[in-house]
């Protein structure tokens, strides 16, 4: 959430940013509601002061008629105060709902562009493997090796679901366990295992609600939402808290299943396991002091890149332009692995700095020093990495002419020593 004072002082700047972001937000309505709120508060303050002063004077008045007249006047003042308090609650509720619809402002380092075609490739790593045979896409490899079952996945759950079998299931489990160990023992994160269902306010805190409700799965009876990413429960670990001096930075890594309806992707990527309703992901979440967040973003990206390099899979880092920036990120970079069977770059991580945008929505603050005024933290997150696209890249890059798949060396201890899936 943007600071209301910032919007009030910089309405044109906010509107200019919205144009660059290709987004809309009710800025004029926010300003009007803010003006109404301040006028109501001013009148309330005057009336409350008047009531306080007169209430002290009434007992001192000896003239009974005059005293009763003043009591009647204060009764009317009290009724007016009650009326204004009701209007204030209504205006503040509408103002809050409108503020939730305002996206984050782009960081000065974000390039201006109309859409994803103007994203910027920052760097690449590794050279795509040269095959002496035509590499197969993962859906063909998976079916031939009997490690992915698309038909039974669709039978039990419908389109965009699949079943991993045998060494396919074990490979995914190995990837997850290995990635978590790297982030914990080499990168300094603390592992958490969060719930997969959260309350509405958690999704408001990380900015999935109210704007993206159509893309989420919802249990109406208990008012609980299936998480689209572990970012949601992990960020909300500290919702409505003031973190004590010296507690930052906090780094968390979490594995979770993720659930997305993929309504916006209807008709896209219907083959294979690239875009599905349920998938696994290892998520990295940071809570840091504001003056360190730019540096922490670079470290976050480096941690995700390290996983790609250890797997020895070519990848590239792409910076999102304003037209492709997410609703809540001030600046965002995607890491994309090369998939030779699909013949495309697959996003396996999005690393974002949200500045204080999520912290304001979730009310996460810290105290810089004992007795100091609390400030909002800066939050960051990134996939470290996302399944199943990492699995796609492994299958397609490590495939052999006979259709078998070599297990990357770093994963073999997690596969019980198995070197080849065949």
N, C-alpha and C positions, 0 to 999 in steps of 0.2 A: 504494500500500500504506500502511495506517495504521501508525504507530509502535507496536510491541508494548508499549512502556512506557505509552503513552497508553491502550491497551485495558486493560492491567493496572490502571491507576489509576482508569479511568472506565468500568467495564463497564456500569453502568446507563445512563450517558449514551449509550454506543454502541448499546445495545439500544433506547433511546427513539428514537434517530435512525433505526434500521432500520424501526421502525414507521411513522415519517413518510415514509420512502422507499418503503414497500411492498416491502421486500426482506428476504431472509433471509441469515444468515451464522452459522457455527458458533462463536459467541462462547464458550459454555461449554466446548466441546471445546478451543478455543484456550487458555483459562485453565488447563484441566486439563493439557494438554501442556506449557504454560509451567511449571507447577508441577513436573511430572515432570522437565523439562529442568534446572531449577534444583537439584532434589534430586540428580540424577545428577552434575551439575557439582560440587556440594559434596562428594559422596563421592569423585569423581575427584580433586579437588584434595587432599583429605586423604590418599588412597592414594598419589598421586604424591609428596607431601611426605614421607610415611612411607618410601617406597622410596628417595628421594634421601638422607634422613638415614641410614637403615640401610645403604645401599650404601657410604657413606663409612666406617661403623663396622666392617663385616665384615673388611676387610684388617687391622684393628688387633687382632682377636681371636686369641689364641694357642691357645685350646682348639679343636682340630680338630672335635670332635663338636658343640660349640656353634656353630662357624662353619658347618658343614654344615646344622645345624638352621635357622639364620637364612637361609641361601641357599634352603633349601626353602620357608621362609615367604615370602620375597620372590618366589619363583617363583609361589606361589599369588596373591600380591598382583598380580604381573604379569598372570596369567590373568584376575583380576577386573577389572583396568584394561582389558584388551583387550575383555572382555565388556561393560563399561560404555561403552566408546568405540563399540562396535557399536550398543548401545541408544541412545546419544546421537545418532548419525547417523540412526537410524530416527525418533526423536522429532522431531529438528530438520527432517527432510524432511516429515513429516506436518504439523508446525507451519507450515512455509513454504507448503505447499499450501493449508492452511486460511486463512492470512492473505491469500492471493491471491483468496479468495472474499468478502472483506469490502469493501464499497463505500466510497467516500469519504464523509466526513461533510459535511452541507450547511453552507454558509456562513451566518453569522447573518442575512445580508440576504435569504436565500431564503424566500419565503412558504410557509407550510404549506398543503398542499392534497392531495386524495386522488388526482387524476389530471389529465389535460390540460385538462379542463373548468374547472379552477381556476387555470390559468395567467393571468398578469396582462399586459394590453397596456400597455406603458410609454409608448409614443408612436407617432404615425402621421405620415407625411409624404406630401404630394401629394394631389390630388383625383382619384378615378377618372374616367376619360374618359367623357363622355356621347356615346353613339353614336346616330346617326339611322338605324341599321340594326341588325339582330340580329347581334352579334359571334359568329364561329364559333370552336369549340375548335381547338386547334393541330393535332389529328390530321386534321381536315377541311381546314384550310388547307394543311398539309404535303402531303397527297395531291393536292389540286387543283393546287398549284404544282409537283408532282413533285419535291419536295426531301426528302421522307421516304418511305421504302419499307418499310412494315410487313410485307407479305407475304413479300418476299425475305429480310428479317431473320429472320422466323420459319422460313423454309425452310432457311436455312443454320445457324441456331443454336437455334431453338426459341422458346418464348414469352418475352416480356419482352426481346426483342432487336429492333433496327431498323437500317436503313441510311440514312445521310444522303447526299444526292446533290446534285451541282451547287452551286448557291448556298446550299443548306442546309448542306453540308459546309463551304463557305467562310465562312458566317456564324459557325458554331461556332468555327472556327479563328481568325477575327477577334476574337471575344469574348475568347477565351483570351489571345491575344497582347496585346490592349489592356489587359485587367485586369492582367496581369503588369507591363506597362510603367507603369501607374498606381502599382502598389504599390512598384515599384523606384524610379522617378524622382520620385514625389510623396510616398510614405509612408515611404521609407527602408529597405525590405527588401532582402535579398540573395537573388538567385534561385539555386535549386539544382534539379537534375534528378535525382531519385532512382531507384533500381531499383524495379520493380513487383513483385518477389518478395523475400521476406524470411525470415530464420530465425525459428524458434519463439520465441526469447528476445526478439525485437523486439516481437512481439505481446503477450507477457507484460508487457513494459515499459510499453506504452501501454494495457494492461488489456483488450484484446480477448480474450486467452486468460487463463485457461482457460474463462471463463464463456460466451463467444459463439462457440465453435468451430463450431457448426452453421451459422453464417451466413457462414462463410468458405470459399473455394476452396483446396484443398490438393493439393500434389503429393507423394504419399507416397514415391515413389522417391528423391527428392532432399531430402525433409523441408523443403520450401519452401512458403510461403504467398503467394497473390496478395493484394496489399494492398487493404483496404477503403477506404483514404484515404491521402493522402501524409503525413498526420500520423504514421503508423507509421515509415516510414524516416527522415523528417526529425527526429523526436524522438530516434530512436536514433543519430543522427550522433554524439552525445556520450555514448552509453552507456558506463558504466565509466570515465568520465574525471573529472578534477578540473580545472575551467577556471581559468586563472590570474587573479590580481587585475587588475581593470580591463577584463575581457573582456565583462562583461554591461552592458547587455542585448544579446542576439543576436536579430535578426529575420530569419526566412527566409520566402520565398514559393516555392511549388513547384507546377508543373502535373503532374498524373498522371491516367492512367486509374484507375478504382476498380472493384472487383469485389465484389459482395455477392449472396448466394444469395436474400435476401428471403424466407426461409421464414416469418418472422413476419407477412408481408404477403400470404400466400396468399389469393387472391380479391379483394384490394383494388387499386384503381387499375390495372385491367388494360388500359384503353384509353390510347393515346398513349405518351408518353415520360417520364411523371412518375416511375414507379417501375420501374426496370429493373435487370438484373444487371450491366451494364457501363455506366459513365458517366464523364464527364470532370469534373475539379474543379481549381480553383486554391485552394491551401491556404495559410493564414498560420499560422506557428508562432513562438512567442516563448519565450526562456529569460531569466528576469529574477531580480533579487534579491527575496527574500521581502517586504520592506517596500514594494515598488513594485507588487506584482501586481494589487492592486485598481485602481490608476490605469491600469496597462497594459491591463487588461480593457476599461476605458472607451475607451481609444485604439484597441484592436482592433476594437471594435464600430463606432467612428466610421470606421475605414478601410473596413470592409465597407459601411457605409451610404453612404459617398462614391461607391462604384460604382453603387449604386441611384439616387442623385440625379443622377449624370452621365448615366445612361440615361434620366432623367426618367420613371421608373416608380413609381407609388405603392407605398409599403411601410409595414410596421409592425414595431415591435420588441416582442417578447413575452418576458417572463421566465418560466422554468419554475418551477413550484412543486415542493415536495419529492416529491410523488407522480409527477412526470413528469421528474424529474432523472435524468440518465444515471448509470451505474455509477461512472464515474471523475471526473465533474465535481463540484466543490464549489459552483459557481454557473454558470448557463448562460442565455444569451439567444438566441432565434431571431429572424432577420430574414426576414420573409415579404413577397413581392411579390404584388400583386393581379393575377389572371389573369381578365379579363372573359369570355373564351370558356368556360373551365372554371367560371367563377363561384365561385372560391375563392382563398384566400390560400395561396401556395406557399412553403414553407420553402426559401430559397436560401442560408442561412448559419446555422450554430450556433456561437456564440462562447462558449468555456468557459475558466474558470480552474480548474486542477487542484491549485493550491497545490503541496505537495511530494509528492503522491500518486504521480504517474508517476515523478518523480525518484527516489523510494525504490525503486520496482520496477526501474527501469533503472540505478540507481546513478549518477546525474548530480549532481555536486557542483561547488562553486566555492570559491575561497579569497578571502575578503573583502579581505584585505590580506596582504602578504608575511609568511610565518611564521605566519599565523593558522590556526586549526583549520578544515578544510573543512566547508561546510554544503551542504545540499541546495538546489538551485535551485527556483524555481517555474516551471512550464510552463503555457502557454496556447496555444490554437489556435482557428481559426475559418475557415470557408469564405470565399473572397474573390473570386468567388462560385462556387457549384456549378452545373455544367451537368448535365442539360439543362433544369432548371427556369427558369434565367435566360433560356434561349432560348425556352421556352414563353411567359414573360411578355412578351418582346420581340415575338414573333409575334402574340400576341393583343392587345396594347396598340397596336401600330402597324399593324394590319390596316386595309384600305380597303374601300369598298363593293364593288369589283370583285374582291375576294379577294387583291389584291396586298398586299405588306408594305413599308412605308417603313423604310429602314435608319436607325437612330438616327444623328444627326450625328457623334457621337464615334467611331462605328465605320467611317464611310465611308472614311477614309484606309487602313484595314486591309482594306477591300473593293475596293480599286482604284478608288475613286471612285464605285462603284455606289450609287445613291440609293434604288432601288426593286427589290424582288424580285417579278417578275411572270411 
